[in-house]
Amino acid sequence: MNLTLVGNRASLGAGLVAFSLAEEHQEGSASCRPGEILEIFKKIGMEFQEAFQTLFQPPPNVRKKEDPRRGFGQGGFVVLKAMKKS
């Protein structure tokens, strides 16, 4: 399973969280922190594999290409990978 989310500690994520609080959530949408997702993975029998993040410069100030970095907590865009436990 690959899960993509916006990290709410980064500038982009913080702006989107503020926007989502001001707007009604669409049906089926959710706003979660990566740590919350890791807890959900455990509850449903998924094993966390790895995380990557990008968007370290807040748009529209992106001036150079960014390579993804391992982990989460700094980037504005996060991808988490998990596998179903056997």
N, CA, C and O atoms as CSV, one atom per row, in Angstrom:
chain,resi,resn,atom,element,x,y,z
A,1,MET,N,N,0.840,-1.156,0.000
A,1,MET,CA,C,0.000,0.000,0.000
A,1,MET,C,C,0.888,1.222,0.000
A,1,MET,O,O,1.818,1.307,0.802
A,2,ASN,N,N,0.630,2.148,-0.859
A,2,ASN,CA,C,1.288,3.448,-0.847
A,2,ASN,C,C,0.251,4.489,-0.474
A,2,ASN,O,O,-0.856,4.496,-1.013
A,3,LEU,N,N,0.609,5.359,0.441
A,3,LEU,CA,C,-0.284,6.404,0.903
A,3,LEU,C,C,0.429,7.721,0.739
A,3,LEU,O,O,1.577,7.866,1.158
A,4,THR,N,N,-0.228,8.668,0.143
A,4,THR,CA,C,0.361,9.977,-0.079
A,4,THR,C,C,-0.414,10.999,0.730
A,4,THR,O,O,-1.645,10.997,0.725
A,5,LEU,N,N,0.303,11.876,1.428
A,5,LEU,CA,C,-0.360,12.908,2.209
A,5,LEU,C,C,0.494,14.146,2.254
A,5,LEU,O,O,1.667,14.130,1.882
A,6,VAL,N,N,-0.105,15.212,2.712
A,6,VAL,CA,C,0.607,16.473,2.847
A,6,VAL,C,C,1.043,16.610,4.291
A,6,VAL,O,O,0.216,16.536,5.200
A,7,GLY,N,N,2.330,16.809,4.511
A,7,GLY,CA,C,2.865,16.973,5.860
A,7,GLY,C,C,2.440,18.315,6.422
A,7,GLY,O,O,2.743,19.351,5.829
A,8,ASN,N,N,1.744,18.323,7.556
A,8,ASN,CA,C,1.196,19.576,8.052
A,8,ASN,C,C,2.174,20.382,8.894
A,8,ASN,O,O,1.800,21.444,9.392
A,9,ARG,N,N,3.403,19.928,9.075
A,9,ARG,CA,C,4.403,20.725,9.782
A,9,ARG,C,C,5.153,21.652,8.834
A,9,ARG,O,O,5.694,22.671,9.263
A,10,ALA,N,N,5.190,21.314,7.576
A,10,ALA,CA,C,5.858,22.152,6.589
A,10,ALA,C,C,4.957,23.317,6.213
A,10,ALA,O,O,3.756,23.284,6.483
A,11,SER,N,N,5.523,24.345,5.593
A,11,SER,CA,C,4.749,25.536,5.232
A,11,SER,C,C,3.548,25.209,4.362
A,11,SER,O,O,2.448,25.700,4.611
A,12,LEU,N,N,3.751,24.378,3.338
A,12,LEU,CA,C,2.653,24.014,2.450
A,12,LEU,C,C,1.575,23.286,3.232
A,12,LEU,O,O,0.393,23.604,3.103
A,13,GLY,N,N,1.968,22.315,4.038
A,13,GLY,CA,C,1.006,21.542,4.812
A,13,GLY,C,C,0.244,22.394,5.802
A,13,GLY,O,O,-0.970,22.242,5.945
A,14,ALA,N,N,0.938,23.292,6.491
A,14,ALA,CA,C,0.274,24.160,7.461
A,14,ALA,C,C,-0.767,25.031,6.777
A,14,ALA,O,O,-1.847,25.257,7.322
A,15,GLY,N,N,-0.444,25.523,5.576
A,15,GLY,CA,C,-1.403,26.324,4.821
A,15,GLY,C,C,-2.608,25.514,4.403
A,15,GLY,O,O,-3.733,26.010,4.452
A,16,LEU,N,N,-2.393,24.277,3.995
A,16,LEU,CA,C,-3.507,23.431,3.588
A,16,LEU,C,C,-4.374,23.037,4.773
A,16,LEU,O,O,-5.595,22.937,4.647
A,17,VAL,N,N,-3.745,22.811,5.930
A,17,VAL,CA,C,-4.524,22.493,7.127
A,17,VAL,C,C,-5.404,23.683,7.491
A,17,VAL,O,O,-6.584,23.509,7.793
A,18,ALA,N,N,-4.843,24.890,7.466
A,18,ALA,CA,C,-5.635,26.080,7.771
A,18,ALA,C,C,-6.775,26.228,6.775
A,18,ALA,O,O,-7.895,26.566,7.158
A,19,PHE,N,N,-6.500,25.977,5.500
A,19,PHE,CA,C,-7.539,26.058,4.475
A,19,PHE,C,C,-8.617,25.015,4.724
A,19,PHE,O,O,-9.806,25.314,4.616
A,20,SER,N,N,-8.213,23.792,5.056
A,20,SER,CA,C,-9.201,22.732,5.249
A,20,SER,C,C,-10.058,22.983,6.482
A,20,SER,O,O,-11.215,22.565,6.526
A,21,LEU,N,N,-9.505,23.657,7.480
A,21,LEU,CA,C,-10.303,23.998,8.653
A,21,LEU,C,C,-11.329,25.074,8.324
A,21,LEU,O,O,-12.400,25.124,8.929
A,22,ALA,N,N,-10.997,25.938,7.359
A,22,ALA,CA,C,-11.901,27.011,6.976
A,22,ALA,C,C,-12.992,26.523,6.025
A,22,ALA,O,O,-14.060,27.131,5.946
A,23,GLU,N,N,-12.736,25.450,5.316
A,23,GLU,CA,C,-13.677,24.894,4.349
A,23,GLU,C,C,-14.298,23.619,4.897
A,23,GLU,O,O,-13.692,22.938,5.725
A,24,GLU,N,N,-15.495,23.293,4.443
A,24,GLU,CA,C,-16.081,22.015,4.824
A,24,GLU,C,C,-15.326,20.900,4.125
A,24,GLU,O,O,-14.981,21.013,2.949
A,25,HIS,N,N,-15.070,19.818,4.857
A,25,HIS,CA,C,-14.428,18.658,4.233
A,25,HIS,C,C,-15.401,18.005,3.269
A,25,HIS,O,O,-16.596,17.895,3.545
A,26,GLN,N,N,-14.872,17.577,2.139
A,26,GLN,CA,C,-15.688,16.812,1.213
A,26,GLN,C,C,-15.871,15.421,1.779
A,26,GLN,O,O,-15.034,14.945,2.547
A,27,GLU,N,N,-16.948,14.771,1.410
A,27,GLU,CA,C,-17.205,13.423,1.899
A,27,GLU,C,C,-16.040,12.508,1.532
A,27,GLU,O,O,-15.601,12.469,0.383
A,28,GLY,N,N,-15.551,11.777,2.525
A,28,GLY,CA,C,-14.462,10.832,2.288
A,28,GLY,C,C,-13.078,11.422,2.439
A,28,GLY,O,O,-12.094,10.689,2.338
A,29,SER,N,N,-12.959,12.732,2.679
A,29,SER,CA,C,-11.635,13.316,2.830
A,29,SER,C,C,-11.207,13.246,4.288
A,29,SER,O,O,-12.042,13.193,5.191
A,30,ALA,N,N,-9.904,13.247,4.507
A,30,ALA,CA,C,-9.376,13.182,5.871
A,30,ALA,C,C,-8.070,13.945,5.935
A,30,ALA,O,O,-7.357,14.070,4.939
A,31,SER,N,N,-7.769,14.445,7.099
A,31,SER,CA,C,-6.509,15.126,7.333
A,31,SER,C,C,-5.820,14.428,8.497
A,31,SER,O,O,-6.300,14.494,9.628
A,32,CYS,N,N,-4.706,13.763,8.235
A,32,CYS,CA,C,-3.995,13.006,9.270
A,32,CYS,C,C,-2.513,13.327,9.216
A,32,CYS,O,O,-1.971,13.663,8.163
A,33,ARG,N,N,-1.874,13.219,10.357
A,33,ARG,CA,C,-0.421,13.344,10.433
A,33,ARG,C,C,0.188,11.976,10.143
A,33,ARG,O,O,-0.451,10.949,10.373
A,34,PRO,N,N,1.435,11.957,9.633
A,34,PRO,CA,C,2.065,10.661,9.359
A,34,PRO,C,C,2.074,9.728,10.569
A,34,PRO,O,O,1.847,8.528,10.417
A,35,GLY,N,N,2.332,10.254,11.761
A,35,GLY,CA,C,2.339,9.415,12.963
A,35,GLY,C,C,0.997,8.752,13.211
A,35,GLY,O,O,0.938,7.610,13.667
A,36,GLU,N,N,-0.091,9.471,12.909
A,36,GLU,CA,C,-1.429,8.899,13.053
A,36,GLU,C,C,-1.640,7.773,12.046
A,36,GLU,O,O,-2.253,6.753,12.359
A,37,ILE,N,N,-1.132,7.968,10.849
A,37,ILE,CA,C,-1.254,6.939,9.814
A,37,ILE,C,C,-0.478,5.689,10.223
A,37,ILE,O,O,-0.945,4.575,9.987
A,38,LEU,N,N,0.701,5.855,10.834
A,38,LEU,CA,C,1.480,4.699,11.280
A,38,LEU,C,C,0.708,3.892,12.323
A,38,LEU,O,O,0.774,2.663,12.327
A,39,GLU,N,N,-0.015,4.564,13.196
A,39,GLU,CA,C,-0.851,3.869,14.179
A,39,GLU,C,C,-1.989,3.113,13.487
A,39,GLU,O,O,-2.318,1.992,13.875
A,40,ILE,N,N,-2.578,3.720,12.478
A,40,ILE,CA,C,-3.642,3.054,11.715
A,40,ILE,C,C,-3.079,1.819,11.016
A,40,ILE,O,O,-3.716,0.767,11.004
A,41,PHE,N,N,-1.883,1.945,10.431
A,41,PHE,CA,C,-1.244,0.793,9.787
A,41,PHE,C,C,-1.168,-0.382,10.768
A,41,PHE,O,O,-1.520,-1.508,10.417
A,42,LYS,N,N,-0.712,-0.121,11.988
A,42,LYS,CA,C,-0.592,-1.187,13.002
A,42,LYS,C,C,-1.944,-1.829,13.281
A,42,LYS,O,O,-2.055,-3.053,13.351
A,43,LYS,N,N,-2.962,-1.006,13.440
A,43,LYS,CA,C,-4.298,-1.508,13.789
A,43,LYS,C,C,-4.891,-2.400,12.699
A,43,LYS,O,O,-5.657,-3.317,12.998
A,44,ILE,N,N,-4.543,-2.139,11.443
A,44,ILE,CA,C,-5.125,-2.919,10.345
A,44,ILE,C,C,-4.173,-3.994,9.813
A,44,ILE,O,O,-4.414,-4.583,8.760
A,45,GLY,N,N,-3.084,-4.242,10.557
A,45,GLY,CA,C,-2.176,-5.320,10.185
A,45,GLY,C,C,-1.209,-4.985,9.063
A,45,GLY,O,O,-0.764,-5.874,8.336
A,46,MET,N,N,-0.884,-3.717,8.918
A,46,MET,CA,C,0.087,-3.298,7.905
A,46,MET,C,C,1.411,-2.996,8.596
A,46,MET,O,O,1.433,-2.494,9.720
A,47,GLU,N,N,2.511,-3.304,7.917
A,47,GLU,CA,C,3.846,-3.037,8.451
A,47,GLU,C,C,4.471,-1.883,7.671
A,47,GLU,O,O,4.659,-1.974,6.458
A,48,PHE,N,N,4.788,-0.810,8.367
A,48,PHE,CA,C,5.418,0.359,7.751
A,48,PHE,C,C,6.760,-0.032,7.156
A,48,PHE,O,O,7.560,-0.695,7.815
A,49,GLN,N,N,7.016,0.373,5.910
A,49,GLN,CA,C,8.263,0.053,5.215
A,49,GLN,C,C,9.197,1.261,5.125
A,49,GLN,O,O,10.350,1.196,5.552
A,50,GLU,N,N,8.696,2.351,4.574
A,50,GLU,CA,C,9.532,3.532,4.394
A,50,GLU,C,C,8.677,4.745,4.078
A,50,GLU,O,O,7.500,4.634,3.735
A,51,ALA,N,N,9.306,5.913,4.206
A,51,ALA,CA,C,8.628,7.174,3.903
A,51,ALA,C,C,9.579,8.061,3.115
A,51,ALA,O,O,10.793,8.034,3.317
A,52,PHE,N,N,9.012,8.836,2.228
A,52,PHE,CA,C,9.765,9.834,1.472
A,52,PHE,C,C,9.001,11.145,1.530
A,52,PHE,O,O,7.774,11.155,1.634
A,53,GLN,N,N,9.733,12.252,1.463
A,53,GLN,CA,C,9.115,13.570,1.517
A,53,GLN,C,C,9.793,14.512,0.532
A,53,GLN,O,O,10.952,14.332,0.158
A,54,THR,N,N,9.039,15.512,0.129
A,54,THR,CA,C,9.563,16.552,-0.753
A,54,THR,C,C,8.774,17.836,-0.481
A,54,THR,O,O,7.996,17.883,0.472
A,55,LEU,N,N,8.954,18.850,-1.280
A,55,LEU,CA,C,8.383,20.188,-1.108
A,55,LEU,C,C,8.888,20.843,0.178
A,55,LEU,O,O,8.124,21.080,1.113
A,56,PHE,N,N,10.167,21.124,0.202
A,56,PHE,CA,C,10.795,21.793,1.332
A,56,PHE,C,C,10.753,23.306,1.173
A,56,PHE,O,O,10.959,24.046,2.136
A,57,GLN,N,N,10.486,23.759,-0.039
A,57,GLN,CA,C,10.324,25.178,-0.330
A,57,GLN,C,C,8.831,25.425,-0.542
A,57,GLN,O,O,8.221,24.743,-1.365
A,58,PRO,N,N,8.230,26.363,0.161
A,58,PRO,CA,C,6.789,26.562,-0.004
A,58,PRO,C,C,6.456,27.169,-1.368
A,58,PRO,O,O,7.061,28.164,-1.770
A,59,PRO,N,N,5.493,26.571,-2.083
A,59,PRO,CA,C,5.052,27.189,-3.327
A,59,PRO,C,C,4.441,28.545,-3.027
A,59,PRO,O,O,3.799,28.667,-1.984
A,60,PRO,N,N,4.578,29.530,-3.816
A,60,PRO,CA,C,5.173,29.552,-5.162
A,60,PRO,C,C,6.658,29.853,-5.156
A,60,PRO,O,O,7.201,30.249,-6.188
A,61,ASN,N,N,7.336,29.679,-4.027
A,61,ASN,CA,C,8.755,30.015,-3.910
A,61,ASN,C,C,9.696,28.890,-4.313
A,61,ASN,O,O,10.888,28.961,-4.014
A,62,VAL,N,N,9.201,27.858,-4.979
A,62,VAL,CA,C,10.054,26.757,-5.408
A,62,VAL,C,C,10.949,27.268,-6.532
A,62,VAL,O,O,10.479,27.595,-7.621
A,63,ARG,N,N,12.223,27.329,-6.252
A,63,ARG,CA,C,13.189,27.896,-7.200
A,63,ARG,C,C,14.081,26.847,-7.856
A,63,ARG,O,O,14.654,27.084,-8.919
A,64,LYS,N,N,14.194,25.686,-7.214
A,64,LYS,CA,C,15.065,24.655,-7.763
A,64,LYS,C,C,14.426,23.291,-7.565
A,64,LYS,O,O,13.569,23.104,-6.702
A,65,LYS,N,N,14.858,22.352,-8.377
A,65,LYS,CA,C,14.362,20.976,-8.295
A,65,LYS,C,C,14.783,20.383,-6.956
A,65,LYS,O,O,15.918,20.553,-6.512
A,66,GLU,N,N,13.857,19.692,-6.332
A,66,GLU,CA,C,14.147,19.029,-5.068
A,66,GLU,C,C,14.096,17.524,-5.251
A,66,GLU,O,O,13.166,17.000,-5.865
A,67,ASP,N,N,15.079,16.835,-4.726
A,67,ASP,CA,C,15.046,15.380,-4.706
A,67,ASP,C,C,14.324,14.942,-3.439
A,67,ASP,O,O,14.481,15.567,-2.390
A,68,PRO,N,N,13.530,13.868,-3.526
A,68,PRO,CA,C,12.871,13.365,-2.316
A,68,PRO,C,C,13.905,12.920,-1.279
A,68,PRO,O,O,14.988,12.445,-1.621
A,69,ARG,N,N,13.544,13.088,-0.014
A,69,ARG,CA,C,14.392,12.639,1.093
A,69,ARG,C,C,13.633,11.582,1.890
A,69,ARG,O,O,12.406,11.624,1.978
A,70,ARG,N,N,14.365,10.644,2.465
A,70,ARG,CA,C,13.740,9.626,3.315
A,70,ARG,C,C,13.185,10.283,4.573
A,70,ARG,O,O,13.725,11.275,5.064
A,71,GLY,N,N,12.103,9.714,5.082
A,71,GLY,CA,C,11.524,10.172,6.331
A,71,GLY,C,C,10.330,11.081,6.119
A,71,GLY,O,O,9.845,11.244,4.999
A,72,PHE,N,N,9.857,11.675,7.219
A,72,PHE,CA,C,8.757,12.631,7.170
A,72,PHE,C,C,8.908,13.606,8.324
A,72,PHE,O,O,9.672,13.363,9.258
A,73,GLY,N,N,8.174,14.713,8.257
A,73,GLY,CA,C,8.214,15.707,9.320
A,73,GLY,C,C,8.775,17.042,8.893
A,73,GLY,O,O,8.671,18.024,9.628
A,74,GLN,N,N,9.380,17.094,7.694
A,74,GLN,CA,C,9.946,18.349,7.217
A,74,GLN,C,C,9.353,18.776,5.890
A,74,GLN,O,O,9.190,19.973,5.654
A,75,GLY,N,N,9.026,17.842,5.021
A,75,GLY,CA,C,8.521,18.167,3.692
A,75,GLY,C,C,7.026,18.419,3.694
A,75,GLY,O,O,6.313,18.008,4.610
A,76,GLY,N,N,6.567,19.093,2.668
A,76,GLY,CA,C,5.149,19.402,2.533
A,76,GLY,C,C,4.361,18.302,1.846
A,76,GLY,O,O,3.130,18.338,1.845
A,77,PHE,N,N,5.042,17.321,1.260
A,77,PHE,CA,C,4.384,16.220,0.565
A,77,PHE,C,C,5.060,14.933,1.002
A,77,PHE,O,O,6.279,14.807,0.887
A,78,VAL,N,N,4.291,13.975,1.499
A,78,VAL,CA,C,4.842,12.757,2.091
A,78,VAL,C,C,4.212,11.526,1.455
A,78,VAL,O,O,3.008,11.495,1.202
A,79,VAL,N,N,5.034,10.512,1.200
A,79,VAL,CA,C,4.548,9.219,0.724
A,79,VAL,C,C,4.983,8.172,1.740
A,79,VAL,O,O,6.164,8.070,2.071
A,80,LEU,N,N,4.018,7.393,2.236
A,80,LEU,CA,C,4.300,6.299,3.174
A,80,LEU,C,C,4.057,4.976,2.463
A,80,LEU,O,O,3.084,4.833,1.722
A,81,LYS,N,N,4.935,4.017,2.687
A,81,LYS,CA,C,4.790,2.692,2.092
A,81,LYS,C,C,4.636,1.670,3.208
A,81,LYS,O,O,5.386,1.685,4.184
A,82,ALA,N,N,3.647,0.773,3.056
A,82,ALA,CA,C,3.420,-0.280,4.042
A,82,ALA,C,C,3.038,-1.566,3.307
A,82,ALA,O,O,2.515,-1.536,2.193
A,83,MET,N,N,3.313,-2.689,3.961
A,83,MET,CA,C,2.975,-3.997,3.411
A,83,MET,C,C,2.067,-4.721,4.402
A,83,MET,O,O,2.196,-4.560,5.616
A,84,LYS,N,N,1.145,-5.522,3.862
A,84,LYS,CA,C,0.269,-6.326,4.694
A,84,LYS,C,C,1.099,-7.405,5.364
A,84,LYS,O,O,1.853,-8.120,4.704
A,85,LYS,N,N,0.955,-7.525,6.710
A,85,LYS,CA,C,1.685,-8.561,7.438
A,85,LYS,C,C,1.134,-9.921,7.042
A,85,LYS,O,O,-0.072,-10.085,6.857
A,86,SER,N,N,2.050,-10.918,6.910
A,86,SER,CA,C,1.583,-12.249,6.522
A,86,SER,C,C,1.137,-13.047,7.712
A,86,SER,O,O,0.713,-14.194,7.564
